[in-house]
Amino acid sequence: MNEAMVGDAVTRLRRAHGQLAGVIAMIEAGEDCAKVLTQLAAVSKALDRAGFKLVASGLRHCQAAQERGEEAPMSMAELEKLFLALA
């Protein structure tokens, strides 16, 4: 994996990291449960999106390799398995 493939996913993960730190701080401060859960849901969604972004990048990378006549680094079955792991 290189920076060009995963740049947006890394950005999303950094954002989720900050959100998660905020959730932890909210719990430690005794914030309202509904507010904490709302923020936790946002963290979960950010992580999901980062994962889907990585799978999409992998699909593009494999397709580009095949178009160049090279062997793809992962089979479509492997990519499908990774995608389903996120779902």
mmCIF file as gemmi writes it, N, C-alpha and C atoms, coordinates in Angstrom:
data_model
loop_
_atom_site.group_PDB
_atom_site.id
_atom_site.type_symbol
_atom_site.label_atom_id
_atom_site.label_alt_id
_atom_site.label_comp_id
_atom_site.label_asym_id
_atom_site.label_entity_id
_atom_site.label_seq_id
_atom_site.pdbx_PDB_ins_code
_atom_site.Cartn_x
_atom_site.Cartn_y
_atom_site.Cartn_z
_atom_site.occupancy
_atom_site.B_iso_or_equiv
_atom_site.pdbx_formal_charge
_atom_site.auth_seq_id
_atom_site.auth_asym_id
_atom_site.pdbx_PDB_model_num
ATOM 1 N N . MET Axp A 1 ? 0.854 -1.173 0 1 0 ? 1 A 1
ATOM 2 C CA . MET Axp A 1 ? 0 0 0 1 0 ? 1 A 1
ATOM 3 C C . MET Axp A 1 ? 0.895 1.23 0 1 0 ? 1 A 1
ATOM 4 N N . ASN Axp A 2 ? 0.557 2.164 -0.855 1 0 ? 2 A 1
ATOM 5 C CA . ASN Axp A 2 ? 1.335 3.405 -0.889 1 0 ? 2 A 1
ATOM 6 C C . ASN Axp A 2 ? 0.43 4.597 -0.594 1 0 ? 2 A 1
ATOM 7 N N . GLU Axp A 3 ? 1.06 5.732 -0.371 1 0 ? 3 A 1
ATOM 8 C CA . GLU Axp A 3 ? 0.325 6.945 0.035 1 0 ? 3 A 1
ATOM 9 C C . GLU Axp A 3 ? -0.717 7.36 -0.997 1 0 ? 3 A 1
ATOM 10 N N . ALA Axp A 4 ? -0.407 7.195 -2.275 1 0 ? 4 A 1
ATOM 11 C CA . ALA Axp A 4 ? -1.357 7.571 -3.32 1 0 ? 4 A 1
ATOM 12 C C . ALA Axp A 4 ? -2.637 6.74 -3.227 1 0 ? 4 A 1
ATOM 13 N N . MET Axp A 5 ? -2.494 5.481 -2.843 1 0 ? 5 A 1
ATOM 14 C CA . MET Axp A 5 ? -3.657 4.596 -2.752 1 0 ? 5 A 1
ATOM 15 C C . MET Axp A 5 ? -4.493 4.859 -1.516 1 0 ? 5 A 1
ATOM 16 N N . VAL Axp A 6 ? -3.867 5.22 -0.424 1 0 ? 6 A 1
ATOM 17 C CA . VAL Axp A 6 ? -4.573 5.258 0.846 1 0 ? 6 A 1
ATOM 18 C C . VAL Axp A 6 ? -4.683 6.641 1.474 1 0 ? 6 A 1
ATOM 19 N N . GLY Axp A 7 ? -4.269 7.676 0.762 1 0 ? 7 A 1
ATOM 20 C CA . GLY Axp A 7 ? -4.247 9.022 1.329 1 0 ? 7 A 1
ATOM 21 C C . GLY Axp A 7 ? -5.552 9.456 1.954 1 0 ? 7 A 1
ATOM 22 N N . ASP Axp A 8 ? -6.656 9.293 1.232 1 0 ? 8 A 1
ATOM 23 C CA . ASP Axp A 8 ? -7.953 9.717 1.758 1 0 ? 8 A 1
ATOM 24 C C . ASP Axp A 8 ? -8.369 8.847 2.943 1 0 ? 8 A 1
ATOM 25 N N . ALA Axp A 9 ? -8.057 7.57 2.886 1 0 ? 9 A 1
ATOM 26 C CA . ALA Axp A 9 ? -8.402 6.69 4 1 0 ? 9 A 1
ATOM 27 C C . ALA Axp A 9 ? -7.637 7.091 5.256 1 0 ? 9 A 1
ATOM 28 N N . VAL Axp A 10 ? -6.373 7.453 5.096 1 0 ? 10 A 1
ATOM 29 C CA . VAL Axp A 10 ? -5.57 7.881 6.249 1 0 ? 10 A 1
ATOM 30 C C . VAL Axp A 10 ? -6.15 9.161 6.837 1 0 ? 10 A 1
ATOM 31 N N . THR Axp A 11 ? -6.572 10.066 5.985 1 0 ? 11 A 1
ATOM 32 C CA . THR Axp A 11 ? -7.203 11.305 6.458 1 0 ? 11 A 1
ATOM 33 C C . THR Axp A 11 ? -8.458 10.981 7.265 1 0 ? 11 A 1
ATOM 34 N N . ARG Axp A 12 ? -9.262 10.071 6.758 1 0 ? 12 A 1
ATOM 35 C CA . ARG Axp A 12 ? -10.482 9.673 7.47 1 0 ? 12 A 1
ATOM 36 C C . ARG Axp A 12 ? -10.15 9.014 8.811 1 0 ? 12 A 1
ATOM 37 N N . LEU Axp A 13 ? -9.111 8.192 8.828 1 0 ? 13 A 1
ATOM 38 C CA . LEU Axp A 13 ? -8.715 7.529 10.072 1 0 ? 13 A 1
ATOM 39 C C . LEU Axp A 13 ? -8.193 8.529 11.097 1 0 ? 13 A 1
ATOM 40 N N . ARG Axp A 14 ? -7.469 9.53 10.634 1 0 ? 14 A 1
ATOM 41 C CA . ARG Axp A 14 ? -6.994 10.562 11.565 1 0 ? 14 A 1
ATOM 42 C C . ARG Axp A 14 ? -8.166 11.332 12.164 1 0 ? 14 A 1
ATOM 43 N N . ARG Axp A 15 ? -9.159 11.613 11.341 1 0 ? 15 A 1
ATOM 44 C CA . ARG Axp A 15 ? -10.351 12.301 11.822 1 0 ? 15 A 1
ATOM 45 C C . ARG Axp A 15 ? -11.078 11.427 12.847 1 0 ? 15 A 1
ATOM 46 N N . ALA Axp A 16 ? -11.199 10.139 12.554 1 0 ? 16 A 1
ATOM 47 C CA . ALA Axp A 16 ? -11.854 9.222 13.489 1 0 ? 16 A 1
ATOM 48 C C . ALA Axp A 16 ? -11.066 9.123 14.794 1 0 ? 16 A 1
ATOM 49 N N . HIS Axp A 17 ? -9.749 9.171 14.688 1 0 ? 17 A 1
ATOM 50 C CA . HIS Axp A 17 ? -8.897 9.13 15.876 1 0 ? 17 A 1
ATOM 51 C C . HIS Axp A 17 ? -9.217 10.316 16.788 1 0 ? 17 A 1
ATOM 52 N N . GLY Axp A 18 ? -9.337 11.487 16.201 1 0 ? 18 A 1
ATOM 53 C CA . GLY Axp A 18 ? -9.688 12.674 16.973 1 0 ? 18 A 1
ATOM 54 C C . GLY Axp A 18 ? -11.078 12.574 17.575 1 0 ? 18 A 1
ATOM 55 N N . GLN Axp A 19 ? -12.012 12.06 16.785 1 0 ? 19 A 1
ATOM 56 C CA . GLN Axp A 19 ? -13.372 11.886 17.285 1 0 ? 19 A 1
ATOM 57 C C . GLN Axp A 19 ? -13.404 10.895 18.447 1 0 ? 19 A 1
ATOM 58 N N . LEU Axp A 20 ? -12.64 9.823 18.327 1 0 ? 20 A 1
ATOM 59 C CA . LEU Axp A 20 ? -12.616 8.824 19.39 1 0 ? 20 A 1
ATOM 60 C C . LEU Axp A 20 ? -12.025 9.408 20.677 1 0 ? 20 A 1
ATOM 61 N N . ALA Axp A 21 ? -10.991 10.22 20.534 1 0 ? 21 A 1
ATOM 62 C CA . ALA Axp A 21 ? -10.423 10.891 21.714 1 0 ? 21 A 1
ATOM 63 C C . ALA Axp A 21 ? -11.483 11.768 22.374 1 0 ? 21 A 1
ATOM 64 N N . GLY Axp A 22 ? -12.292 12.414 21.553 1 0 ? 22 A 1
ATOM 65 C CA . GLY Axp A 22 ? -13.374 13.23 22.082 1 0 ? 22 A 1
ATOM 66 C C . GLY Axp A 22 ? -14.417 12.402 22.816 1 0 ? 22 A 1
ATOM 67 N N . VAL Axp A 23 ? -14.738 11.232 22.284 1 0 ? 23 A 1
ATOM 68 C CA . VAL Axp A 23 ? -15.706 10.343 22.924 1 0 ? 23 A 1
ATOM 69 C C . VAL Axp A 23 ? -15.173 9.885 24.285 1 0 ? 23 A 1
ATOM 70 N N . ILE Axp A 24 ? -13.907 9.517 24.323 1 0 ? 24 A 1
ATOM 71 C CA . ILE Axp A 24 ? -13.305 9.084 25.584 1 0 ? 24 A 1
ATOM 72 C C . ILE Axp A 24 ? -13.359 10.212 26.614 1 0 ? 24 A 1
ATOM 73 N N . ALA Axp A 25 ? -13.036 11.428 26.158 1 0 ? 25 A 1
ATOM 74 C CA . ALA Axp A 25 ? -13.086 12.58 27.063 1 0 ? 25 A 1
ATOM 75 C C . ALA Axp A 25 ? -14.511 12.82 27.561 1 0 ? 25 A 1
ATOM 76 N N . MET Axp A 26 ? -15.494 12.642 26.682 1 0 ? 26 A 1
ATOM 77 C CA . MET Axp A 26 ? -16.887 12.823 27.078 1 0 ? 26 A 1
ATOM 78 C C . MET Axp A 26 ? -17.284 11.805 28.144 1 0 ? 26 A 1
ATOM 79 N N . ILE Axp A 27 ? -16.865 10.558 27.962 1 0 ? 27 A 1
ATOM 80 C CA . ILE Axp A 27 ? -17.191 9.513 28.94 1 0 ? 27 A 1
ATOM 81 C C . ILE Axp A 27 ? -16.532 9.825 30.272 1 0 ? 27 A 1
ATOM 82 N N . GLU Axp A 28 ? -15.261 10.204 30.227 1 0 ? 28 A 1
ATOM 83 C CA . GLU Axp A 28 ? -14.537 10.511 31.454 1 0 ? 28 A 1
ATOM 84 C C . GLU Axp A 28 ? -15.119 11.723 32.182 1 0 ? 28 A 1
ATOM 85 N N . ALA Axp A 29 ? -15.722 12.637 31.418 1 0 ? 29 A 1
ATOM 86 C CA . ALA Axp A 29 ? -16.32 13.829 32.013 1 0 ? 29 A 1
ATOM 87 C C . ALA Axp A 29 ? -17.764 13.592 32.464 1 0 ? 29 A 1
ATOM 88 N N . GLY Axp A 30 ? -18.286 12.376 32.192 1 0 ? 30 A 1
ATOM 89 C CA . GLY Axp A 30 ? -19.642 12.061 32.618 1 0 ? 30 A 1
ATOM 90 C C . GLY Axp A 30 ? -20.713 12.704 31.762 1 0 ? 30 A 1
ATOM 91 N N . GLU Axp A 31 ? -20.416 12.924 30.487 1 0 ? 31 A 1
ATOM 92 C CA . GLU Axp A 31 ? -21.391 13.537 29.57 1 0 ? 31 A 1
ATOM 93 C C . GLU Axp A 31 ? -22.64 12.661 29.424 1 0 ? 31 A 1
ATOM 94 N N . ASP Axp A 32 ? -23.679 13.263 28.912 1 0 ? 32 A 1
ATOM 95 C CA . ASP Axp A 32 ? -24.945 12.593 28.658 1 0 ? 32 A 1
ATOM 96 C C . ASP Axp A 32 ? -24.744 11.401 27.718 1 0 ? 32 A 1
ATOM 97 N N . CYS Axp A 33 ? -25.367 10.285 28.051 1 0 ? 33 A 1
ATOM 98 C CA . CYS Axp A 33 ? -25.229 9.044 27.292 1 0 ? 33 A 1
ATOM 99 C C . CYS Axp A 33 ? -25.607 9.228 25.82 1 0 ? 33 A 1
ATOM 100 N N . ALA Axp A 34 ? -26.694 9.927 25.552 1 0 ? 34 A 1
ATOM 101 C CA . ALA Axp A 34 ? -27.148 10.115 24.172 1 0 ? 34 A 1
ATOM 102 C C . ALA Axp A 34 ? -26.105 10.869 23.348 1 0 ? 34 A 1
ATOM 103 N N . LYS Axp A 35 ? -25.489 11.887 23.947 1 0 ? 35 A 1
ATOM 104 C CA . LYS Axp A 35 ? -24.45 12.647 23.237 1 0 ? 35 A 1
ATOM 105 C C . LYS Axp A 35 ? -23.232 11.767 22.949 1 0 ? 35 A 1
ATOM 106 N N . VAL Axp A 36 ? -22.851 10.968 23.929 1 0 ? 36 A 1
ATOM 107 C CA . VAL Axp A 36 ? -21.699 10.073 23.759 1 0 ? 36 A 1
ATOM 108 C C . VAL Axp A 36 ? -21.979 9.073 22.638 1 0 ? 36 A 1
ATOM 109 N N . LEU Axp A 37 ? -23.158 8.478 22.666 1 0 ? 37 A 1
ATOM 110 C CA . LEU Axp A 37 ? -23.49 7.48 21.657 1 0 ? 37 A 1
ATOM 111 C C . LEU Axp A 37 ? -23.589 8.087 20.261 1 0 ? 37 A 1
ATOM 112 N N . THR Axp A 38 ? -24.064 9.31 20.166 1 0 ? 38 A 1
ATOM 113 C CA . THR Axp A 38 ? -24.117 9.996 18.877 1 0 ? 38 A 1
ATOM 114 C C . THR Axp A 38 ? -22.705 10.18 18.321 1 0 ? 38 A 1
ATOM 115 N N . GLN Axp A 39 ? -21.786 10.598 19.174 1 0 ? 39 A 1
ATOM 116 C CA . GLN Axp A 39 ? -20.401 10.782 18.734 1 0 ? 39 A 1
ATOM 117 C C . GLN Axp A 39 ? -19.731 9.44 18.423 1 0 ? 39 A 1
ATOM 118 N N . LEU Axp A 40 ? -20.052 8.423 19.193 1 0 ? 40 A 1
ATOM 119 C CA . LEU Axp A 40 ? -19.498 7.101 18.944 1 0 ? 40 A 1
ATOM 120 C C . LEU Axp A 40 ? -19.98 6.558 17.596 1 0 ? 40 A 1
ATOM 121 N N . ALA Axp A 41 ? -21.232 6.816 17.268 1 0 ? 41 A 1
ATOM 122 C CA . ALA Axp A 41 ? -21.764 6.407 15.968 1 0 ? 41 A 1
ATOM 123 C C . ALA Axp A 41 ? -21.014 7.113 14.839 1 0 ? 41 A 1
ATOM 124 N N . ALA Axp A 42 ? -20.665 8.373 15.044 1 0 ? 42 A 1
ATOM 125 C CA . ALA Axp A 42 ? -19.906 9.111 14.03 1 0 ? 42 A 1
ATOM 126 C C . ALA Axp A 42 ? -18.52 8.501 13.841 1 0 ? 42 A 1
ATOM 127 N N . VAL Axp A 43 ? -17.889 8.091 14.93 1 0 ? 43 A 1
ATOM 128 C CA . VAL Axp A 43 ? -16.578 7.434 14.846 1 0 ? 43 A 1
ATOM 129 C C . VAL Axp A 43 ? -16.707 6.128 14.073 1 0 ? 43 A 1
ATOM 130 N N . SER Axp A 44 ? -17.725 5.355 14.392 1 0 ? 44 A 1
ATOM 131 C CA . SER Axp A 44 ? -17.938 4.08 13.719 1 0 ? 44 A 1
ATOM 132 C C . SER Axp A 44 ? -18.123 4.275 12.217 1 0 ? 44 A 1
ATOM 133 N N . LYS Axp A 45 ? -18.905 5.265 11.849 1 0 ? 45 A 1
ATOM 134 C CA . LYS Axp A 45 ? -19.149 5.539 10.428 1 0 ? 45 A 1
ATOM 135 C C . LYS Axp A 45 ? -17.857 5.97 9.736 1 0 ? 45 A 1
ATOM 136 N N . ALA Axp A 46 ? -17.048 6.784 10.402 1 0 ? 46 A 1
ATOM 137 C CA . ALA Axp A 46 ? -15.777 7.226 9.824 1 0 ? 46 A 1
ATOM 138 C C . ALA Axp A 46 ? -14.847 6.039 9.593 1 0 ? 46 A 1
ATOM 139 N N . LEU Axp A 47 ? -14.816 5.105 10.54 1 0 ? 47 A 1
ATOM 140 C CA . LEU Axp A 47 ? -13.986 3.909 10.374 1 0 ? 47 A 1
ATOM 141 C C . LEU Axp A 47 ? -14.488 3.05 9.216 1 0 ? 47 A 1
ATOM 142 N N . ASP Axp A 48 ? -15.803 2.898 9.118 1 0 ? 48 A 1
ATOM 143 C CA . ASP Axp A 48 ? -16.377 2.127 8.013 1 0 ? 48 A 1
ATOM 144 C C . ASP Axp A 48 ? -16.003 2.748 6.672 1 0 ? 48 A 1
ATOM 145 N N . ARG Axp A 49 ? -16.14 4.053 6.574 1 0 ? 49 A 1
ATOM 146 C CA . ARG Axp A 49 ? -15.824 4.731 5.315 1 0 ? 49 A 1
ATOM 147 C C . ARG Axp A 49 ? -14.356 4.58 4.948 1 0 ? 49 A 1
ATOM 148 N N . ALA Axp A 50 ? -13.478 4.64 5.934 1 0 ? 50 A 1
ATOM 149 C CA . ALA Axp A 50 ? -12.049 4.453 5.667 1 0 ? 50 A 1
ATOM 150 C C . ALA Axp A 50 ? -11.8 3.04 5.136 1 0 ? 50 A 1
ATOM 151 N N . GLY Axp A 51 ? -12.438 2.065 5.74 1 0 ? 51 A 1
ATOM 152 C CA . GLY Axp A 51 ? -12.285 0.688 5.276 1 0 ? 51 A 1
ATOM 153 C C . GLY Axp A 51 ? -12.787 0.496 3.866 1 0 ? 51 A 1
ATOM 154 N N . PHE Axp A 52 ? -13.964 1.049 3.568 1 0 ? 52 A 1
ATOM 155 C CA . PHE Axp A 52 ? -14.503 0.93 2.216 1 0 ? 52 A 1
ATOM 156 C C . PHE Axp A 52 ? -13.615 1.658 1.203 1 0 ? 52 A 1
ATOM 157 N N . LYS Axp A 53 ? -13.026 2.762 1.627 1 0 ? 53 A 1
ATOM 158 C CA . LYS Axp A 53 ? -12.123 3.499 0.754 1 0 ? 53 A 1
ATOM 159 C C . LYS Axp A 53 ? -10.895 2.647 0.419 1 0 ? 53 A 1
ATOM 160 N N . LEU Axp A 54 ? -10.376 1.925 1.41 1 0 ? 54 A 1
ATOM 161 C CA . LEU Axp A 54 ? -9.229 1.048 1.174 1 0 ? 54 A 1
ATOM 162 C C . LEU Axp A 54 ? -9.586 -0.088 0.212 1 0 ? 54 A 1
ATOM 163 N N . VAL Axp A 55 ? -10.753 -0.678 0.392 1 0 ? 55 A 1
ATOM 164 C CA . VAL Axp A 55 ? -11.182 -1.745 -0.51 1 0 ? 55 A 1
ATOM 165 C C . VAL Axp A 55 ? -11.36 -1.197 -1.927 1 0 ? 55 A 1
ATOM 166 N N . ALA Axp A 56 ? -11.96 -0.028 -2.049 1 0 ? 56 A 1
ATOM 167 C CA . ALA Axp A 56 ? -12.152 0.575 -3.374 1 0 ? 56 A 1
ATOM 168 C C . ALA Axp A 56 ? -10.804 0.862 -4.038 1 0 ? 56 A 1
ATOM 169 N N . SER Axp A 57 ? -9.842 1.334 -3.274 1 0 ? 57 A 1
ATOM 170 C CA . SER Axp A 57 ? -8.51 1.585 -3.809 1 0 ? 57 A 1
ATOM 171 C C . SER Axp A 57 ? -7.873 0.28 -4.263 1 0 ? 57 A 1
ATOM 172 N N . GLY Axp A 58 ? -8.062 -0.769 -3.487 1 0 ? 58 A 1
ATOM 173 C CA . GLY Axp A 58 ? -7.544 -2.081 -3.869 1 0 ? 58 A 1
ATOM 174 C C . GLY Axp A 58 ? -8.158 -2.577 -5.156 1 0 ? 58 A 1
ATOM 175 N N . LEU Axp A 59 ? -9.464 -2.372 -5.314 1 0 ? 59 A 1
ATOM 176 C CA . LEU Axp A 59 ? -10.134 -2.766 -6.56 1 0 ? 59 A 1
ATOM 177 C C . LEU Axp A 59 ? -9.542 -2.022 -7.755 1 0 ? 59 A 1
ATOM 178 N N . ARG Axp A 60 ? -9.358 -0.718 -7.611 1 0 ? 60 A 1
ATOM 179 C CA . ARG Axp A 60 ? -8.789 0.069 -8.708 1 0 ? 60 A 1
ATOM 180 C C . ARG Axp A 60 ? -7.364 -0.376 -9.018 1 0 ? 60 A 1
ATOM 181 N N . HIS Axp A 61 ? -6.592 -0.653 -7.976 1 0 ? 61 A 1
ATOM 182 C CA . HIS Axp A 61 ? -5.209 -1.079 -8.145 1 0 ? 61 A 1
ATOM 183 C C . HIS Axp A 61 ? -5.146 -2.417 -8.888 1 0 ? 61 A 1
ATOM 184 N N . CYS Axp A 62 ? -5.988 -3.359 -8.496 1 0 ? 62 A 1
ATOM 185 C CA . CYS Axp A 62 ? -6.009 -4.671 -9.144 1 0 ? 62 A 1
ATOM 186 C C . CYS Axp A 62 ? -6.478 -4.567 -10.592 1 0 ? 62 A 1
ATOM 187 N N . GLN Axp A 63 ? -7.478 -3.741 -10.826 1 0 ? 63 A 1
ATOM 188 C CA . GLN Axp A 63 ? -7.985 -3.571 -12.187 1 0 ? 63 A 1
ATOM 189 C C . GLN Axp A 63 ? -6.925 -2.945 -13.079 1 0 ? 63 A 1
ATOM 190 N N . ALA Axp A 64 ? -6.215 -1.965 -12.567 1 0 ? 64 A 1
ATOM 191 C CA . ALA Axp A 64 ? -5.16 -1.318 -13.347 1 0 ? 64 A 1
ATOM 192 C C . ALA Axp A 64 ? -4.049 -2.314 -13.676 1 0 ? 64 A 1
ATOM 193 N N . ALA Axp A 65 ? -3.713 -3.175 -12.73 1 0 ? 65 A 1
ATOM 194 C CA . ALA Axp A 65 ? -2.683 -4.189 -12.975 1 0 ? 65 A 1
ATOM 195 C C . ALA Axp A 65 ? -3.131 -5.142 -14.081 1 0 ? 65 A 1
ATOM 196 N N . GLN Axp A 66 ? -4.372 -5.566 -14.024 1 0 ? 66 A 1
ATOM 197 C CA . GLN Axp A 66 ? -4.891 -6.464 -15.057 1 0 ? 66 A 1
ATOM 198 C C . GLN Axp A 66 ? -4.897 -5.793 -16.426 1 0 ? 66 A 1
ATOM 199 N N . GLU Axp A 67 ? -5.254 -4.519 -16.482 1 0 ? 67 A 1
ATOM 200 C CA . GLU Axp A 67 ? -5.281 -3.792 -17.749 1 0 ? 67 A 1
ATOM 201 C C . GLU Axp A 67 ? -3.88 -3.65 -18.341 1 0 ? 67 A 1
ATOM 202 N N . ARG Axp A 68 ? -2.861 -3.638 -17.477 1 0 ? 68 A 1
ATOM 203 C CA . ARG Axp A 68 ? -1.477 -3.567 -17.954 1 0 ? 68 A 1
ATOM 204 C C . ARG Axp A 68 ? -0.943 -4.949 -18.314 1 0 ? 68 A 1
ATOM 205 N N . GLY Axp A 69 ? -1.764 -5.981 -18.121 1 0 ? 69 A 1
ATOM 206 C CA . GLY Axp A 69 ? -1.344 -7.335 -18.41 1 0 ? 69 A 1
ATOM 207 C C . GLY Axp A 69 ? -0.536 -7.972 -17.298 1 0 ? 69 A 1
ATOM 208 N N . GLU Axp A 70 ? -0.58 -7.376 -16.122 1 0 ? 70 A 1
ATOM 209 C CA . GLU Axp A 70 ? 0.152 -7.895 -14.973 1 0 ? 70 A 1
ATOM 210 C C . GLU Axp A 70 ? -0.782 -8.715 -14.097 1 0 ? 70 A 1
ATOM 211 N N . GLU Axp A 71 ? -0.181 -9.517 -13.243 1 0 ? 71 A 1
ATOM 212 C CA . GLU Axp A 71 ? -0.988 -10.272 -12.294 1 0 ? 71 A 1
ATOM 213 C C . GLU Axp A 71 ? -1.413 -9.333 -11.164 1 0 ? 71 A 1
ATOM 214 N N . ALA Axp A 72 ? -2.686 -9.337 -10.865 1 0 ? 72 A 1
ATOM 215 C CA . ALA Axp A 72 ? -3.208 -8.484 -9.79 1 0 ? 72 A 1
ATOM 216 C C . ALA Axp A 72 ? -2.673 -8.977 -8.45 1 0 ? 72 A 1
ATOM 217 N N . PRO Axp A 73 ? -2.364 -8.058 -7.524 1 0 ? 73 A 1
ATOM 218 C CA . PRO Axp A 73 ? -1.838 -8.473 -6.222 1 0 ? 73 A 1
ATOM 219 C C . PRO Axp A 73 ? -2.836 -9.25 -5.367 1 0 ? 73 A 1
ATOM 220 N N . MET Axp A 74 ? -4.115 -9.087 -5.662 1 0 ? 74 A 1
ATOM 221 C CA . MET Axp A 74 ? -5.16 -9.817 -4.94 1 0 ? 74 A 1
ATOM 222 C C . MET Axp A 74 ? -6.208 -10.278 -5.936 1 0 ? 74 A 1
ATOM 223 N N . SER Axp A 75 ? -6.801 -11.411 -5.645 1 0 ? 75 A 1
ATOM 224 C CA . SER Axp A 75 ? -7.88 -11.894 -6.504 1 0 ? 75 A 1
ATOM 225 C C . SER Axp A 75 ? -9.168 -11.144 -6.163 1 0 ? 75 A 1
ATOM 226 N N . MET Axp A 76 ? -10.122 -11.208 -7.056 1 0 ? 76 A 1
ATOM 227 C CA . MET Axp A 76 ? -11.416 -10.587 -6.789 1 0 ? 76 A 1
ATOM 228 C C . MET Axp A 76 ? -12.094 -11.266 -5.603 1 0 ? 76 A 1
ATOM 229 N N . ALA Axp A 77 ? -11.878 -12.555 -5.449 1 0 ? 77 A 1
ATOM 230 C CA . ALA Axp A 77 ? -12.461 -13.275 -4.307 1 0 ? 77 A 1
ATOM 231 C C . ALA Axp A 77 ? -11.877 -12.75 -2.997 1 0 ? 77 A 1
ATOM 232 N N . GLU Axp A 78 ? -10.581 -12.473 -2.978 1 0 ? 78 A 1
ATOM 233 C CA . GLU Axp A 78 ? -9.957 -11.931 -1.772 1 0 ? 78 A 1
ATOM 234 C C . GLU Axp A 78 ? -10.487 -10.538 -1.458 1 0 ? 78 A 1
ATOM 235 N N . LEU Axp A 79 ? -10.629 -9.721 -2.501 1 0 ? 79 A 1
ATOM 236 C CA . LEU Axp A 79 ? -11.173 -8.376 -2.299 1 0 ? 79 A 1
ATOM 237 C C . LEU Axp A 79 ? -12.616 -8.428 -1.829 1 0 ? 79 A 1
ATOM 238 N N . GLU Axp A 80 ? -13.392 -9.349 -2.393 1 0 ? 80 A 1
ATOM 239 C CA . GLU Axp A 80 ? -14.787 -9.499 -1.97 1 0 ? 80 A 1
ATOM 240 C C . GLU Axp A 80 ? -14.854 -9.904 -0.497 1 0 ? 80 A 1
ATOM 241 N N . LYS Axp A 81 ? -13.969 -10.797 -0.083 1 0 ? 81 A 1
ATOM 242 C CA . LYS Axp A 81 ? -13.939 -11.244 1.311 1 0 ? 81 A 1
ATOM 243 C C . LYS Axp A 81 ? -13.629 -10.064 2.238 1 0 ? 81 A 1
ATOM 244 N N . LEU Axp A 82 ? -12.674 -9.21 1.838 1 0 ? 82 A 1
ATOM 245 C CA . LEU Axp A 82 ? -12.352 -8.04 2.633 1 0 ? 82 A 1
ATOM 246 C C . LEU Axp A 82 ? -13.54 -7.077 2.714 1 0 ? 82 A 1
ATOM 247 N N . PHE Axp A 83 ? -14.192 -6.876 1.578 1 0 ? 83 A 1
ATOM 248 C CA . PHE Axp A 83 ? -15.364 -5.998 1.549 1 0 ? 83 A 1
ATOM 249 C C . PHE Axp A 83 ? -16.452 -6.517 2.483 1 0 ? 83 A 1
ATOM 250 N N . LEU Axp A 84 ? -16.713 -7.801 2.408 1 0 ? 84 A 1
ATOM 251 C CA . LEU Axp A 84 ? -17.768 -8.382 3.245 1 0 ? 84 A 1
ATOM 252 C C . LEU Axp A 84 ? -17.402 -8.349 4.719 1 0 ? 84 A 1
ATOM 253 N N . ALA Axp A 85 ? -16.118 -8.363 5.029 1 0 ? 85 A 1
ATOM 254 C CA . ALA Axp A 85 ? -15.693 -8.254 6.424 1 0 ? 85 A 1
ATOM 255 C C . ALA Axp A 85 ? -16.08 -6.905 7.002 1 0 ? 85 A 1
ATOM 256 N N . LEU Axp A 86 ? -16.172 -5.893 6.152 1 0 ? 86 A 1
ATOM 257 C CA . LEU Axp A 86 ? -16.548 -4.55 6.601 1 0 ? 86 A 1
ATOM 258 C C . LEU Axp A 86 ? -18.052 -4.376 6.704 1 0 ? 86 A 1
ATOM 259 N N . ALA Axp A 87 ? -18.793 -5.166 5.953 1 0 ? 87 A 1
ATOM 260 C CA . ALA Axp A 87 ? -20.243 -4.991 5.886 1 0 ? 87 A 1
ATOM 261 C C . ALA Axp A 87 ? -20.94 -5.536 7.106 1 0 ? 87 A 1
